[in-house]
Amino acid sequence: MAPINDSLGFEDFLPSMAAKLGPDGLIRELCKGFELLMDSKKGLITLESLKRNAPRLGLERLGEDELIEMVREGDLDGDNALDQYEFCILMIRMSPQLMESSQRLFDFLQM
């Protein structure tokens, strides 16, 4: 028998957080998350700041390669760091359910 995974992942948590907080509240919380992870001198999330703050997020088990991939995945401008905009986009992209509902709303508004 396969083990049961009782833990909730980020992709499960973000849609309920969005529903509870609304769009403005969700953006505020994402901004707080960015500020928690960023290098205060650079105003960006760098590999170093992510490594330093990973334990705060329960990510201490992730290796450097995985943290590099997290930054790379969200890095839209190729500077090997995440600005606030890139971070927010990455967080929303990590939640397929939230992306799907956002796309439906966008499609509806385009009609």
C-alpha positions in Angstrom: 0.0 0.0 0.0 1.3 3.5 -1.0 2.0 6.0 1.8 -0.5 8.7 2.3 0.8 12.2 1.9 -1.1 14.4 4.3 0.9 17.6 3.7 -0.4 20.5 1.8 1.9 21.9 -0.9 2.1 25.6 -1.9 0.1 24.9 -5.0 -2.8 23.7 -2.7 -2.5 26.6 -0.3 -2.3 29.6 -2.6 -5.8 29.3 -4.1 -7.5 29.2 -0.7 -5.3 32.1 0.5 -6.4 34.1 -2.6 -10.1 33.3 -2.0 -9.8 34.4 1.6 -7.7 37.5 1.1 -9.0 38.7 -2.3 -6.7 40.0 -5.0 -5.3 43.0 -3.1 -4.7 41.0 0.1 -3.0 38.2 -1.8 -0.7 40.7 -3.5 0.1 42.3 -0.1 1.0 38.9 1.3 3.2 38.0 -1.7 5.0 41.3 -1.3 5.6 40.5 2.4 7.0 37.1 1.3 9.3 38.8 -1.2 10.6 41.2 1.5 11.3 38.3 3.8 13.4 36.5 1.2 15.2 39.4 -0.5 18.7 40.7 0.0 17.9 44.1 1.6 20.9 45.8 0.0 20.1 44.7 -3.5 16.3 44.7 -3.2 16.2 41.3 -5.0 16.0 37.6 -4.1 19.4 36.2 -4.9 20.6 32.7 -4.6 22.5 33.8 -1.4 19.4 35.4 0.2 17.3 32.4 -0.7 19.9 30.0 0.9 20.0 32.2 4.0 16.3 32.4 4.4 15.3 28.8 3.2 14.9 27.5 6.7 12.2 30.2 7.4 10.2 28.6 4.6 10.9 25.0 5.5 13.1 24.6 2.5 16.3 23.7 4.4 16.2 20.2 2.8 16.6 21.7 -0.7 20.1 21.5 -2.2 21.8 24.4 -3.9 20.9 23.0 -7.4 17.2 23.1 -6.5 17.5 26.6 -5.1 19.3 27.7 -8.3 16.5 26.2 -10.3 13.9 28.1 -8.3 15.6 31.4 -9.1 16.1 30.4 -12.7 12.5 29.4 -13.1 11.3 32.9 -12.1 14.1 35.0 -13.6 12.5 36.7 -16.6 15.2 39.2 -17.3 18.2 36.9 -17.0 19.9 38.7 -14.1 20.1 35.5 -11.9 17.8 37.2 -9.3 14.1 37.8 -8.7 12.6 41.2 -8.4 9.2 41.6 -6.8 7.3 41.3 -10.1 9.2 38.1 -11.1 8.6 36.7 -7.6 4.8 37.3 -7.7 4.5 35.8 -11.2 6.5 32.8 -10.1 4.3 32.3 -7.0 1.1 32.4 -9.1 2.6 30.1 -11.7 3.4 27.6 -9.0 -0.4 27.2 -8.4 -2.1 25.6 -11.5 -5.5 26.1 -9.9 -5.0 29.8 -9.4 -3.5 30.2 -12.9 -6.6 28.4 -14.4 -9.0 30.6 -12.5 -7.0 33.8 -13.5 -7.1 32.7 -17.1 -10.8 32.2 -17.0 -11.3 35.6 -15.6 -9.0 37.2 -18.2 -10.9 35.4 -21.0 -14.2 36.6 -19.6 -13.0 40.2 -19.4 -11.8 40.0 -23.0 -15.3 39.1 -24.4 
